[in-house]
Amino acid sequence: MAYFITDACISCGACESECPVSCISAGDNIYVIDEDACIDCGACANVCPVDAPVQK
C-alpha cells in the first residue's frame, strides 16, 4: 500500500530528501507522493514532524 500525504503537511521538505526512490515532490500547498512509484518503505513517515504521510 502506497503512502500519501495528508493536509497536515507543513511543507517542511523533510520527507522529500528521505525518499529512496524520489517519488515525493512539492505540490501547490503540500508535498505529494507519486503513488505508482512509492515502494511503501515508510522513510517519509519516519521523518515527518507532523505525521502527514500515511498509508492508504
Backbone as a chain_set.jsonl record, in Angstrom:
{"seq": "MAYFITDACISCGACESECPVSCISAGDNIYVIDEDACIDCGACANVCPVDAPVQK", "coords": {"N": [[0.846, -1.191, 0.0], [0.659, 2.1, -0.926], [2.013, 5.213, 0.298], [0.489, 8.354, 1.163], [0.265, 11.927, 1.373], [-1.178, 13.817, 3.861], [-3.406, 16.643, 4.54], [-2.244, 17.701, 6.759], [0.344, 18.317, 6.318], [3.143, 20.463, 6.554], [4.814, 21.489, 4.714], [7.63, 21.253, 5.048], [9.617, 19.784, 3.848], [11.175, 17.676, 4.734], [10.565, 15.007, 4.2], [10.959, 14.665, 1.445], [13.747, 14.517, 0.843], [14.387, 12.149, 2.102], [13.223, 10.058, 0.74], [13.874, 7.057, -0.89], [13.36, 6.472, -3.553], [12.774, 8.786, -4.813], [10.082, 9.797, -5.083], [8.612, 11.837, -4.032], [7.435, 15.127, -4.153], [7.247, 18.743, -4.256], [4.062, 20.083, -3.994], [1.256, 22.212, -4.819], [0.349, 23.316, -2.335], [1.09, 21.491, -0.408], [3.392, 18.734, 0.097], [3.596, 16.019, -2.254], [3.062, 12.551, -3.063], [4.088, 10.294, -5.523], [2.118, 7.797, -6.099], [2.323, 5.528, -7.674], [5.014, 5.108, -7.893], [5.863, 4.818, -5.316], [7.402, 2.792, -2.862], [6.528, 1.882, -0.481], [8.077, 2.09, 1.879], [8.183, 3.664, 4.161], [9.97, 5.62, 4.951], [9.488, 8.35, 4.666], [7.402, 8.806, 6.47], [8.699, 8.299, 8.842], [10.341, 10.518, 9.268], [8.764, 12.75, 9.282], [7.617, 15.62, 10.958], [4.983, 16.111, 11.648], [3.466, 13.9, 11.185], [2.291, 13.552, 8.614], [2.552, 11.881, 6.239], [0.804, 8.987, 5.391], [-0.338, 5.563, 5.205], [-2.345, 4.246, 2.593]], "CA": [[0.0, 0.0, 0.0], [1.445, 3.313, -1.045], [1.772, 6.31, 1.226], [0.086, 9.64, 0.619], [0.489, 12.99, 2.351], [-2.438, 14.453, 4.255], [-3.419, 18.101, 4.657], [-1.462, 18.094, 7.941], [1.678, 18.684, 5.826], [3.553, 21.856, 6.767], [5.739, 21.777, 3.617], [8.996, 21.428, 5.555], [10.518, 19.135, 2.903], [11.964, 16.606, 5.353], [10.249, 13.728, 3.557], [11.45, 14.596, 0.063], [15.145, 14.073, 0.793], [14.488, 10.804, 2.669], [12.631, 9.051, -0.139], [14.919, 6.38, -1.666], [13.011, 6.379, -4.972], [12.484, 10.154, -5.261], [8.705, 9.912, -5.557], [7.957, 12.926, -3.311], [7.758, 16.443, -4.713], [6.449, 19.85, -3.735], [2.828, 20.373, -4.71], [0.851, 23.607, -4.7], [0.314, 23.724, -0.929], [1.711, 20.446, 0.393], [4.167, 17.774, -0.686], [2.789, 14.936, -2.807], [3.764, 11.303, -3.342], [3.67, 9.552, -6.711], [1.725, 6.513, -5.525], [2.76, 4.445, -8.543], [6.446, 4.91, -7.68], [6.096, 4.575, -3.891], [7.725, 1.395, -2.543], [5.944, 1.586, 0.818], [9.163, 1.85, 2.833], [7.914, 4.396, 5.384], [11.021, 6.579, 5.283], [8.877, 9.676, 4.767], [6.631, 8.857, 7.715], [9.627, 8.279, 9.969], [10.985, 11.819, 9.5], [7.779, 13.848, 9.267], [7.349, 16.129, 12.303], [3.542, 16.214, 11.913], [2.852, 12.624, 10.785], [1.437, 13.755, 7.442], [2.491, 10.722, 5.343], [0.096, 7.825, 5.925], [-0.624, 4.529, 4.218], [-3.732, 4.191, 2.103]], "C": [[0.881, 1.24, 0.0], [1.087, 4.312, 0.052], [1.19, 7.49, 0.464], [0.233, 10.665, 1.731], [-0.821, 13.726, 2.6], [-2.288, 15.976, 4.311], [-2.684, 18.598, 5.893], [-0.064, 18.56, 7.559], [1.951, 20.172, 6.037], [4.605, 22.291, 5.744], [7.169, 22.032, 4.082], [10.029, 20.778, 4.637], [11.344, 17.998, 3.476], [11.773, 15.277, 4.634], [10.904, 13.582, 2.189], [12.87, 14.051, -0.012], [15.333, 12.662, 1.342], [13.991, 9.711, 1.743], [13.706, 8.396, -1.016], [14.618, 6.26, -3.16], [12.566, 7.72, -5.553], [11.067, 10.325, -5.807], [7.926, 11.012, -4.834], [8.403, 14.253, -3.912], [6.836, 17.5, -4.111], [5.23, 20.05, -4.625], [2.494, 21.84, -4.554], [0.911, 24.097, -3.257], [1.005, 22.745, 0.003], [2.564, 19.569, -0.508], [3.246, 16.644, -1.138], [3.676, 13.732, -3.114], [3.191, 10.694, -4.613], [3.378, 8.126, -6.241], [2.158, 5.328, -6.381], [4.241, 4.115, -8.329], [6.787, 4.566, -6.231], [6.341, 3.088, -3.63], [7.295, 1.026, -1.123], [6.991, 1.321, 1.897], [8.952, 2.566, 4.163], [8.956, 5.411, 5.781], [10.45, 7.98, 5.473], [8.131, 9.835, 6.096], [7.538, 8.927, 8.931], [10.242, 9.637, 10.269], [10.012, 12.98, 9.583], [7.451, 14.316, 10.703], [5.861, 16.208, 12.66], [2.766, 14.975, 11.476], [1.9, 12.761, 9.602], [1.429, 12.574, 6.477], [1.814, 9.54, 6.039], [-0.125, 6.816, 4.816], [-2.089, 4.583, 3.828], [-4.437, 3.026, 2.695]], "O": [[1.756, 1.387, 0.854], [0.01, 4.257, 0.646], [1.38, 7.607, -0.747], [0.316, 10.303, 2.905], [-1.48, 14.192, 1.67], [-1.194, 16.517, 4.151], [-2.516, 19.806, 6.059], [0.642, 19.138, 8.385], [1.112, 21.023, 5.741], [5.217, 23.348, 5.896], [7.841, 22.927, 3.569], [11.194, 21.175, 4.642], [12.148, 17.407, 2.755], [12.724, 14.51, 4.479], [11.35, 12.495, 1.822], [13.159, 13.203, -0.855], [16.357, 12.036, 1.065], [14.314, 8.541, 1.949], [14.374, 9.078, -1.792], [15.519, 5.978, -3.95], [12.04, 7.774, -6.665], [10.872, 10.925, -6.864], [6.71, 11.116, -5.0], [9.59, 14.475, -4.149], [5.791, 17.189, -3.538], [5.345, 20.17, -5.844], [3.361, 22.636, -4.192], [1.457, 25.166, -2.983], [1.456, 23.124, 1.084], [2.471, 19.649, -1.733], [2.242, 16.35, -0.489], [4.869, 13.869, -3.385], [1.975, 10.588, -4.771], [4.301, 7.343, -6.015], [2.342, 4.229, -5.857], [4.67, 2.983, -8.556], [7.881, 4.076, -5.952], [5.594, 2.233, -4.106], [7.666, -0.035, -0.622], [6.816, 0.433, 2.732], [9.479, 2.132, 5.187], [8.848, 6.014, 6.848], [10.892, 8.714, 6.357], [8.225, 10.871, 6.755], [7.188, 9.543, 9.937], [10.631, 9.893, 11.408], [10.412, 14.092, 9.928], [7.059, 13.513, 11.549], [5.51, 16.354, 13.831], [1.537, 15.005, 11.408], [0.828, 12.157, 9.59], [0.37, 12.274, 5.926], [2.207, 9.146, 7.137], [-0.103, 7.161, 3.634], [-2.954, 4.923, 4.636], [-5.613, 2.805, 2.408]]}, "num_chains": 1, "name": "protein.A"}
